[in-house]
């Protein structure tokens, strides 16, 4: 008997992209889950594996190419938000200065945001940019789950210790870090379950204001 899929995908609709702070964005009251990470962390591959599609997010050979917040409506129930990757050296300083208020403005002010999936490359220690993003998310107060990507590049015996090391480096609980591989499927269902829990949770903004 197969395990029950915690996230059965029936329908996905691309709603559009937010290109600048304060610009156009989809008008929806659906809960939103944002995905954040460095430009070469494997975010497109993770999103495709998560929703079991081959081309939801384009897997680019040019890190840093995505320059908008892209919104995808899933099953008419919630919205996935693909944030621009950060930390890619070849992206101009001007572009980075444009993206920062775009990303931070969304995370601070979106009333629909229910949580963030922060991607960290399992092969390396969290970068200064990774730590800065996690600190920013903690400051804002948004619920955060870390997906530890590319674990297929590690030995199996290294995965659990690396997850624990990452949690300590970021000041998080071990339960917040989910080892993930878009190649083997490791962690797909665990991440899907965490996402569904975030979608169903009450607004953290409303809770913080009480």
C-alpha positions as CSV (number, residue, x, y, z in Angstrom):
1,X,0.0,0.0,0.0
2,X,1.5,3.3,-1.1
3,X,1.7,6.3,1.3
4,X,-0.8,9.0,0.8
5,X,0.6,12.0,-1.0
6,X,0.2,15.1,1.3
7,X,0.0,17.4,-1.8
8,X,-1.9,16.0,-4.7
9,X,-1.6,18.5,-7.6
10,X,-4.6,18.8,-9.8
11,X,-4.2,22.2,-11.4
12,X,-1.5,24.9,-11.6
13,X,-2.0,28.3,-13.1
14,X,0.7,30.9,-13.7
15,X,-0.7,34.2,-12.4
16,X,2.1,36.6,-13.4
17,X,5.1,38.3,-12.1
18,X,5.8,41.2,-9.8
19,X,8.7,43.2,-11.3
20,X,9.2,46.1,-8.9
21,X,8.3,47.1,-5.4
22,X,4.8,48.5,-5.3
23,X,4.1,47.3,-8.8
24,X,1.3,45.0,-10.2
25,X,0.7,41.7,-8.4
26,X,-2.0,39.1,-8.6
27,X,-5.2,40.0,-6.8
28,X,-6.0,37.1,-4.7
29,X,-7.0,36.3,-1.1
30,X,-5.4,32.8,-1.2
31,X,-2.6,32.0,1.2
32,X,0.9,32.3,-0.3
33,X,4.1,30.3,0.4
34,X,7.3,31.9,-0.9
35,X,10.5,30.1,-1.9
36,X,13.8,31.9,-1.3
37,X,17.4,31.0,-1.9
38,X,20.7,31.6,-3.6
39,X,20.7,31.7,-7.4
40,X,22.4,28.3,-7.8
41,X,20.7,26.5,-4.9
42,X,18.4,24.4,-7.1
43,X,15.2,26.2,-6.5
44,X,13.6,25.5,-9.9
45,X,14.4,21.8,-9.6
46,X,12.9,21.7,-6.1
47,X,9.7,23.4,-7.2
48,X,9.3,21.1,-10.2
49,X,9.8,18.0,-8.0
50,X,7.5,19.4,-5.3
51,X,4.6,19.8,-7.6
52,X,5.5,16.8,-9.8
53,X,5.8,18.9,-13.0
54,X,8.7,19.0,-15.4
55,X,8.5,22.7,-16.3
56,X,6.6,24.7,-13.6
57,X,9.8,26.7,-12.9
58,X,12.4,26.9,-15.7
59,X,15.7,25.2,-14.8
60,X,18.2,27.8,-16.1
61,X,21.8,27.4,-16.9
62,X,22.3,31.0,-16.0
63,X,21.9,31.6,-12.3
64,X,20.3,34.9,-11.4
65,X,18.1,35.0,-14.5
66,X,14.8,35.2,-12.7
67,X,14.2,38.8,-11.9
68,X,10.6,38.9,-10.8
69,X,8.4,37.3,-8.1
70,X,6.5,34.7,-10.0
71,X,3.1,33.6,-8.7
72,X,1.5,30.1,-9.3
73,X,-2.0,29.2,-8.2
74,X,-2.2,25.6,-7.1
75,X,-5.5,23.7,-7.0
76,X,-7.3,27.0,-6.6
77,X,-6.4,26.8,-2.9
78,X,-3.0,28.5,-2.4
79,X,-0.2,30.3,-4.3
80,X,3.5,29.5,-4.6
81,X,5.7,32.5,-5.0
82,X,9.1,32.0,-6.6
83,X,11.4,34.8,-5.4
84,X,14.5,35.9,-7.4
85,X,17.7,34.2,-6.4
86,X,20.3,36.2,-4.5
87,X,24.0,36.1,-4.2
88,X,25.1,35.6,-7.8
89,X,28.3,37.5,-8.4
90,X,27.6,38.2,-12.1
91,X,24.4,40.0,-11.4
92,X,25.1,43.7,-11.5
93,X,25.1,45.8,-8.3
94,X,22.2,47.8,-9.7
95,X,20.1,44.7,-10.2
96,X,20.8,43.5,-6.7
97,X,19.8,46.9,-5.3
98,X,16.5,46.6,-7.3
99,X,15.8,43.1,-6.1
100,X,16.3,43.8,-2.4
101,X,13.4,46.2,-1.9
102,X,11.3,44.0,-4.2
103,X,11.9,40.9,-2.1
104,X,11.9,42.5,1.3
105,X,8.8,44.6,0.5
106,X,6.9,41.5,-0.4
107,X,8.0,39.6,2.7
108,X,7.2,42.5,5.0
109,X,3.8,43.6,3.5
110,X,2.0,40.7,1.7
111,X,-1.1,40.0,3.8
112,X,-1.5,36.6,2.2
113,X,2.0,35.3,3.1
114,X,1.8,32.2,5.3
115,X,5.4,31.1,5.3
116,X,8.7,30.8,3.6
117,X,10.7,27.8,2.4
118,X,14.3,28.9,2.5
119,X,16.7,26.8,0.4
120,X,20.2,26.1,1.5
121,X,22.8,24.1,-0.5
122,X,23.7,21.0,1.6
123,X,27.2,20.9,0.1
124,X,28.3,24.1,1.8
125,X,27.9,25.9,5.0
126,X,25.2,28.6,4.9
127,X,26.6,31.7,3.2
128,X,26.5,35.2,4.8
129,X,23.6,36.0,2.4
130,X,21.8,32.9,3.6
131,X,22.2,33.9,7.3
132,X,21.2,37.4,6.5
133,X,18.0,36.2,4.9
134,X,17.1,33.8,7.8
135,X,17.8,36.6,10.2
136,X,15.5,38.9,8.2
137,X,12.7,36.3,8.2
138,X,13.1,35.9,11.9
139,X,12.9,39.7,12.4
140,X,9.8,39.9,10.3
141,X,8.3,37.0,12.2
142,X,7.3,34.8,9.2
143,X,7.2,31.0,9.8
144,X,10.2,29.5,8.0
145,X,11.2,26.0,6.9
146,X,14.6,25.2,5.5
147,X,15.0,22.8,2.5
148,X,18.5,21.5,2.4
149,X,19.0,20.9,-1.3
150,X,21.2,18.6,-3.4
151,X,21.6,16.0,-0.7
152,X,22.2,13.4,-3.5
153,X,25.7,14.9,-3.7
154,X,26.4,13.8,-0.2
155,X,27.0,10.3,1.3
156,X,23.9,9.0,3.0
157,X,25.7,9.0,6.3
158,X,26.4,12.7,5.9
159,X,22.8,13.9,5.4
160,X,21.5,13.9,8.9
161,X,24.6,15.4,10.5
162,X,24.7,18.1,7.8
163,X,21.0,19.0,8.5
164,X,21.8,19.3,12.2
165,X,24.9,21.4,11.5
166,X,22.8,23.7,9.3
167,X,20.1,24.1,11.9
168,X,22.8,25.1,14.5
169,X,24.5,27.5,12.1
170,X,21.2,29.3,11.4
171,X,19.9,29.2,15.0
172,X,16.9,27.0,14.1
173,X,15.3,23.9,15.5
174,X,16.3,20.6,13.8
175,X,12.7,20.0,12.8
176,X,12.8,23.2,10.7
177,X,15.4,21.7,8.4
178,X,14.3,19.2,5.7
179,X,16.9,17.3,3.7
180,X,15.8,17.4,0.0
181,X,16.9,16.0,-3.3
182,X,15.2,16.8,-6.7
183,X,17.1,13.8,-8.1
184,X,16.1,11.0,-5.6
185,X,12.9,12.6,-4.3
186,X,14.3,12.6,-0.7
187,X,12.2,15.0,1.4
188,X,9.6,15.7,-1.2
189,X,6.7,14.4,0.9
190,X,8.0,15.9,4.1
191,X,8.4,19.3,2.5
192,X,4.9,19.0,0.9
193,X,3.4,18.2,4.3
194,X,5.2,21.2,5.9
195,X,3.8,23.4,3.1
196,X,0.3,22.2,3.6
197,X,0.5,22.9,7.3
198,X,1.7,26.4,6.6
199,X,-1.2,27.0,4.1
200,X,-3.8,25.8,6.6
201,X,-2.3,27.7,9.6
202,X,-4.0,31.1,10.6
203,X,-2.2,34.2,9.5
204,X,0.9,34.8,11.6
205,X,0.4,38.5,11.0
206,X,-3.0,38.4,12.6
207,X,-1.7,36.3,15.5
208,X,1.2,38.8,16.1
209,X,-1.3,41.7,16.3
210,X,-3.4,40.1,18.9
